[in-house]
């Protein structure tokens, strides 16, 4: 059984695969791919090959791939880029699910400040998009819809294919943040029926500092960054060739191993959740049955998530909480609020997430650490379980 530190925060970041590290090292010492001399042309060829590899893996054209510095930049480019390109139409409307990542929610707020009409789409108690309400909302018109494929906090899989079909029937473009979806879904954009799709390198065993935006051919996209006109004029700035190469390798490995890893992590997840249920009365698993196997999100009765997370860290277990800290104030996760989690549990949500190197022994030990920590905290004088309001 594992006795060292246990890392169960792979939804926050994964560690680069060995094949990725080797590929990045080979591509690290290259010239500027925009330079016209021989070293520059060689760098461009490496970048072009990485783009082609990504395109083949996703079954799209390489001209539809835009490399970015992160998924955050890709999401910003999708929202600002599309709606800026449509500015001449006058009234513009963006719809997004209530449980999107902040890299969608914050751009949406900024767009609203700039005069774009922005609407939030409701989810049910499992965190799943309410398609009936979505259909009714579409009657009011929309130019762009953004619905993430797998939620980063609770792992719920969204009906993006159905939402995309409904939206496109009304003439709206569809963007999906697929950063957490690799294990759970087919992320090929044309199979999903989306116009724009975001992926991140460091969520799939690739390098940090690289993201990707798929932009369907024919979709007009204004740049957010201006400069040298790289990435087909859609994203200025010297490309990180090594990061792009590493991303291409990581993406290919992730898709090749998806079925095997999905089966394995489904077993790990079931074992972990069963042990939590056996040891913690009243623990509430979030997300329902249709969740990605690599994410477990639970409301822990009687303890604040941030305090529990600190105790877990001291015991050698890395986990995450859905709450956001600002100074001395701890705010409940917007995802938990949107799902209707009782107020007394909203600040008690903890997330554990598995990766390709997570093993049965460490997952079993992790569950023991969680149960031990919860029992110790709830036994302390003065700490009472939160009310399930």
C-alpha positions as CSV (number, residue, x, y, z in Angstrom):
1,X,0.0,0.0,0.0
2,X,1.2,3.5,-0.8
3,X,2.8,5.3,2.2
4,X,4.0,8.4,0.4
5,X,2.1,11.5,-0.7
6,X,-1.0,10.7,-2.7
7,X,-2.0,13.1,-5.5
8,X,-5.7,13.0,-6.3
9,X,-6.1,16.5,-7.9
10,X,-5.6,15.5,-11.6
11,X,-8.6,17.6,-12.7
12,X,-6.5,20.6,-11.6
13,X,-3.4,19.5,-13.4
14,X,-1.9,16.2,-14.6
15,X,1.8,15.4,-14.6
16,X,3.4,15.2,-18.1
17,X,3.7,11.7,-19.6
18,X,7.2,10.3,-20.2
19,X,6.6,10.3,-24.0
20,X,5.5,13.9,-23.8
21,X,8.6,15.0,-21.9
22,X,10.8,13.2,-24.4
23,X,9.0,14.9,-27.3
24,X,9.2,18.3,-25.7
25,X,12.9,18.0,-25.0
26,X,13.5,17.1,-28.6
27,X,11.6,20.2,-29.7
28,X,12.8,22.6,-27.1
29,X,15.8,24.1,-28.9
30,X,14.3,25.5,-32.1
31,X,14.2,28.8,-33.9
32,X,11.2,31.1,-34.3
33,X,8.7,29.3,-36.6
34,X,7.9,32.6,-38.3
35,X,11.5,33.1,-39.4
36,X,12.2,32.5,-43.1
37,X,15.7,31.1,-42.7
38,X,16.4,27.4,-42.6
39,X,16.3,27.0,-38.7
40,X,13.0,28.9,-38.8
41,X,11.6,26.7,-41.5
42,X,12.6,23.7,-39.6
43,X,10.7,25.0,-36.5
44,X,7.7,25.8,-38.7
45,X,7.7,22.2,-40.0
46,X,7.7,20.8,-36.5
47,X,4.8,23.1,-35.6
48,X,2.9,22.2,-38.7
49,X,3.4,18.5,-38.0
50,X,2.1,18.9,-34.5
51,X,-1.0,20.7,-35.9
52,X,-1.5,18.0,-38.4
53,X,-1.2,15.3,-35.7
54,X,-3.8,17.1,-33.6
55,X,-6.1,17.5,-36.5
56,X,-5.9,13.8,-37.5
57,X,-6.5,12.8,-33.9
58,X,-9.7,15.0,-33.7
59,X,-10.7,14.1,-37.3
60,X,-10.7,17.7,-38.5
61,X,-8.7,19.9,-40.9
62,X,-5.4,21.3,-39.6
63,X,-6.6,24.8,-40.6
64,X,-9.2,24.5,-37.9
65,X,-6.7,24.2,-35.1
66,X,-5.5,27.3,-33.2
67,X,-2.8,26.8,-30.6
68,X,-3.1,29.1,-27.6
69,X,-1.2,29.6,-24.3
70,X,-3.9,27.9,-22.3
71,X,-7.5,26.8,-22.3
72,X,-8.4,30.1,-20.6
73,X,-7.1,32.0,-23.6
74,X,-8.9,29.6,-25.9
75,X,-12.2,30.1,-24.1
76,X,-11.7,33.9,-24.2
77,X,-10.8,33.7,-27.9
78,X,-14.0,31.7,-28.6
79,X,-16.3,34.1,-26.9
80,X,-14.7,37.5,-27.6
81,X,-13.6,36.3,-31.1
82,X,-17.1,35.2,-32.3
83,X,-19.1,38.0,-30.8
84,X,-16.6,40.7,-31.9
85,X,-16.8,39.3,-35.5
86,X,-20.6,39.6,-35.3
87,X,-20.6,43.1,-34.0
88,X,-21.9,44.5,-37.2
89,X,-25.2,42.7,-36.7
90,X,-26.0,45.0,-33.8
91,X,-27.8,43.0,-31.1
92,X,-25.7,40.0,-29.9
93,X,-26.7,37.4,-27.4
94,X,-24.6,34.8,-25.6
95,X,-26.0,31.9,-23.7
96,X,-23.9,29.8,-21.3
97,X,-24.6,27.1,-18.7
98,X,-24.7,28.3,-15.1
99,X,-21.8,25.9,-14.1
100,X,-19.2,26.9,-16.7
101,X,-15.6,27.4,-15.7
102,X,-14.6,30.9,-14.7
103,X,-12.7,31.2,-18.0
104,X,-16.1,31.3,-19.6
105,X,-18.1,33.1,-16.9
106,X,-15.7,36.0,-16.5
107,X,-15.5,36.8,-20.3
108,X,-19.3,36.5,-20.3
109,X,-19.5,39.1,-17.6
110,X,-17.1,41.4,-19.4
111,X,-19.1,41.0,-22.7
112,X,-22.2,42.0,-20.8
113,X,-20.5,45.1,-19.6
114,X,-19.7,45.8,-23.3
115,X,-23.3,45.6,-24.3
116,X,-23.8,42.0,-25.2
117,X,-26.9,40.3,-24.0
118,X,-25.9,37.4,-21.8
119,X,-28.1,34.6,-20.5
120,X,-27.4,31.9,-17.9
121,X,-28.8,28.4,-18.6
122,X,-30.2,26.5,-15.6
123,X,-29.1,23.0,-14.6
124,X,-31.0,20.3,-12.5
125,X,-30.0,18.9,-9.2
126,X,-27.4,16.6,-10.9
127,X,-25.8,19.6,-12.6
128,X,-27.1,18.6,-16.0
129,X,-28.3,21.2,-18.5
130,X,-32.1,21.5,-18.5
131,X,-32.8,20.9,-22.2
132,X,-36.4,21.9,-21.9
133,X,-35.6,25.3,-20.4
134,X,-32.7,25.6,-22.9
135,X,-35.1,25.1,-25.8
136,X,-37.4,27.8,-24.5
137,X,-34.6,30.2,-24.0
138,X,-33.4,29.7,-27.6
139,X,-36.8,31.1,-28.7
140,X,-35.4,34.5,-27.6
141,X,-32.5,34.1,-30.1
142,X,-28.8,33.7,-29.6
143,X,-25.7,34.1,-31.7
144,X,-23.4,31.9,-29.5
145,X,-24.0,29.1,-27.0
146,X,-21.3,27.8,-24.6
147,X,-21.9,24.6,-22.7
148,X,-19.0,22.7,-21.2
149,X,-18.8,19.0,-22.0
150,X,-17.7,17.8,-18.6
151,X,-17.9,20.0,-15.5
152,X,-14.6,20.5,-13.8
153,X,-16.0,20.4,-10.2
154,X,-18.5,17.6,-10.1
155,X,-17.7,15.7,-13.4
156,X,-21.2,15.7,-14.7
157,X,-21.4,15.0,-18.5
158,X,-23.5,17.5,-20.4
159,X,-25.8,16.7,-23.3
160,X,-23.7,18.9,-25.6
161,X,-24.7,16.9,-28.8
162,X,-28.4,17.5,-28.1
163,X,-27.8,21.2,-27.1
164,X,-25.7,21.8,-30.2
165,X,-28.4,20.3,-32.5
166,X,-31.1,22.5,-30.9
167,X,-28.9,25.6,-31.1
168,X,-27.8,25.2,-34.6
169,X,-31.4,24.6,-35.7
170,X,-32.0,28.2,-34.5
171,X,-28.9,29.6,-36.2
172,X,-26.6,29.8,-33.2
173,X,-22.9,28.9,-33.1
174,X,-21.9,26.4,-30.4
175,X,-18.8,26.4,-28.2
176,X,-17.8,23.7,-25.7
177,X,-15.1,23.6,-23.1
178,X,-14.0,20.0,-23.4
179,X,-11.0,20.3,-21.0
180,X,-12.2,17.7,-18.6
181,X,-13.9,15.4,-21.1
182,X,-11.1,13.3,-22.5
183,X,-12.0,10.2,-20.4
184,X,-15.7,10.4,-20.6
185,X,-16.6,11.5,-24.1
186,X,-15.8,11.5,-27.8
187,X,-14.2,14.9,-28.1
188,X,-14.2,15.1,-31.9
189,X,-15.9,18.3,-32.8
190,X,-17.8,17.2,-35.8
191,X,-19.2,14.2,-34.0
192,X,-20.4,16.5,-31.2
193,X,-21.8,19.0,-33.8
194,X,-20.0,22.0,-32.3
195,X,-18.4,25.0,-34.0
196,X,-15.7,25.7,-31.4
197,X,-14.0,23.4,-28.9
198,X,-11.4,24.0,-26.3
199,X,-8.8,21.6,-24.9
200,X,-5.9,22.0,-22.5
201,X,-2.4,20.4,-22.5
202,X,-1.9,20.0,-18.8
203,X,-5.2,18.3,-18.2
204,X,-4.3,15.3,-20.4
205,X,-0.7,14.6,-19.4
206,X,0.7,17.3,-21.7
207,X,2.8,20.5,-21.0
208,X,1.5,23.4,-19.1
209,X,1.1,26.6,-21.0
210,X,-0.6,25.2,-24.1
211,X,-4.2,25.1,-25.1
212,X,-6.1,24.6,-28.3
213,X,-9.2,26.0,-29.9
214,X,-10.9,24.2,-32.7
215,X,-12.7,26.7,-35.0
216,X,-14.9,25.1,-37.6
217,X,-14.1,26.2,-41.1
218,X,-16.2,29.2,-42.2
219,X,-16.7,30.5,-38.6
220,X,-15.7,34.1,-38.4
221,X,-13.4,34.9,-35.5
222,X,-11.8,38.2,-34.6
223,X,-8.4,38.0,-32.9
224,X,-8.1,39.0,-29.2
225,X,-4.3,39.4,-29.5
226,X,-2.9,41.6,-32.2
227,X,0.7,41.5,-33.5
228,X,2.4,39.2,-36.0
229,X,-0.7,37.5,-37.3
230,X,0.3,33.9,-36.4
231,X,-2.2,31.0,-36.3
232,X,-3.8,32.1,-39.5
233,X,-4.3,35.6,-38.2
234,X,-6.5,34.4,-35.3
235,X,-3.9,34.5,-32.5
236,X,-0.8,36.7,-32.6
237,X,2.4,35.8,-30.8
238,X,5.3,33.4,-31.4
239,X,4.1,29.9,-31.0
240,X,5.7,27.6,-28.4
241,X,6.7,24.8,-30.8
242,X,7.8,22.4,-28.0
243,X,4.5,22.9,-26.1
244,X,2.5,22.2,-29.3
245,X,4.5,19.1,-30.0
246,X,4.0,17.9,-26.5
247,X,0.3,18.6,-26.7
248,X,-0.1,16.6,-29.9
249,X,1.6,13.6,-28.3
250,X,-0.5,13.9,-25.1
251,X,-3.7,14.1,-27.0
252,X,-2.9,11.1,-29.2
253,X,-2.0,9.0,-26.1
254,X,-5.1,10.1,-24.2
255,X,-7.4,9.1,-27.0
256,X,-5.6,5.8,-27.7
257,X,-5.8,4.8,-24.0
258,X,-9.3,6.3,-23.3
259,X,-11.3,3.1,-23.1
260,X,-8.7,1.3,-21.0
261,X,-8.3,4.2,-18.6
262,X,-12.1,4.7,-18.4
263,X,-12.7,1.1,-17.3
264,X,-9.8,1.3,-14.8
265,X,-10.9,4.7,-13.3
266,X,-14.5,3.6,-13.1
267,X,-13.4,0.8,-10.8
268,X,-11.2,3.2,-8.7
269,X,-14.0,5.7,-8.4
270,X,-16.5,3.0,-7.2
271,X,-14.1,1.7,-4.6
272,X,-13.3,5.2,-3.3
273,X,-17.0,6.3,-3.1
274,X,-18.0,3.0,-1.4
275,X,-15.4,3.5,1.3
276,X,-16.5,7.1,1.9
277,X,-20.1,6.0,2.2
278,X,-19.2,3.2,4.6
279,X,-17.2,5.6,6.8
280,X,-19.0,8.9,6.7
281,X,-22.7,9.0,7.5
282,X,-24.6,11.4,5.4
283,X,-21.9,12.0,2.8
284,X,-23.5,13.3,-0.4
285,X,-22.1,12.4,-3.8
286,X,-22.7,15.2,-6.4
287,X,-23.3,14.8,-10.1
288,X,-25.6,11.8,-10.3
289,X,-24.9,8.7,-12.4
290,X,-23.7,10.4,-15.6
291,X,-20.3,11.6,-14.5
292,X,-16.8,11.3,-15.8
293,X,-15.0,8.4,-14.0
294,X,-12.0,10.5,-13.0
295,X,-13.8,13.0,-10.8
296,X,-15.5,12.4,-7.4
297,X,-17.2,15.4,-5.7
298,X,-18.8,15.0,-2.3
299,X,-20.4,17.2,0.2
300,X,-18.9,16.3,3.6
301,X,-21.5,16.8,6.4
302,X,-20.3,18.7,9.4
303,X,-17.0,20.1,8.1
304,X,-16.0,23.1,5.9
305,X,-14.2,21.9,2.8
306,X,-11.2,24.2,3.1
307,X,-10.5,23.1,6.6
308,X,-10.8,19.4,5.6
309,X,-8.6,20.0,2.6
310,X,-5.8,21.4,4.9
311,X,-6.1,18.4,7.2
312,X,-5.9,16.0,4.2
313,X,-2.8,17.9,2.9
314,X,-1.1,17.5,6.2
315,X,-1.9,13.7,6.0
316,X,-0.3,13.6,2.6
317,X,-3.4,13.6,0.4
318,X,-3.8,16.3,-2.3
319,X,-7.5,17.2,-3.0
320,X,-9.4,20.3,-4.1
321,X,-12.5,22.2,-2.9
322,X,-15.1,23.8,-5.0
323,X,-15.3,26.9,-2.8
324,X,-13.5,30.1,-3.7
325,X,-11.5,32.0,-1.0
326,X,-11.3,35.8,-0.9
327,X,-9.5,37.2,2.1
328,X,-11.2,35.8,5.2
329,X,-14.4,35.0,3.3
330,X,-15.1,31.6,1.8
331,X,-17.7,31.7,-0.9
332,X,-19.7,28.7,-1.9
333,X,-19.0,27.2,-5.3
334,X,-21.2,28.6,-8.1
335,X,-21.7,25.0,-9.3
336,X,-23.0,23.8,-6.0
337,X,-25.4,26.8,-5.8
338,X,-26.6,26.2,-9.4
339,X,-27.3,22.6,-8.6
340,X,-29.4,23.5,-5.5
341,X,-27.1,21.9,-3.0
342,X,-28.5,22.7,0.5
343,X,-26.9,25.9,1.9
344,X,-25.5,24.0,4.8
345,X,-23.5,21.8,2.5
346,X,-22.4,24.3,-0.2
347,X,-19.1,25.1,1.6
348,X,-18.5,21.4,2.4
349,X,-17.8,20.2,-1.2
350,X,-14.5,18.4,-1.8
351,X,-13.2,17.1,-5.1
352,X,-10.9,14.2,-5.7
353,X,-9.7,13.3,-9.2
354,X,-7.7,10.4,-10.6
355,X,-5.0,10.3,-13.3
356,X,-3.3,7.7,-15.5
357,X,-0.9,6.8,-12.7
358,X,-3.5,6.5,-9.9
359,X,-3.5,3.0,-8.4
360,X,-5.9,0.9,-6.3
361,X,-3.6,0.9,-3.3
362,X,-3.3,4.7,-3.0
363,X,-7.0,5.3,-3.7
364,X,-7.9,2.9,-0.9
365,X,-5.5,4.6,1.4
366,X,-6.8,8.0,0.3
367,X,-10.4,7.0,1.3
368,X,-9.1,5.9,4.7
369,X,-7.4,9.3,5.2
370,X,-10.6,11.1,4.3
371,X,-12.7,9.1,6.7
372,X,-10.1,9.5,9.5
373,X,-9.9,13.2,8.9
374,X,-13.7,13.7,8.9
375,X,-14.1,11.7,12.1
376,X,-11.4,13.7,13.8
377,X,-12.9,17.0,12.8
378,X,-16.5,16.1,13.7
379,X,-15.4,14.8,17.1
380,X,-13.9,18.2,18.1
381,X,-15.6,20.3,20.6
382,X,-17.6,23.1,19.2
383,X,-17.9,21.7,15.6
384,X,-21.4,20.7,14.7
385,X,-22.7,19.3,11.4
386,X,-24.1,21.9,9.0
387,X,-27.8,22.0,8.7
388,X,-29.2,20.6,5.5
389,X,-31.3,23.7,4.6
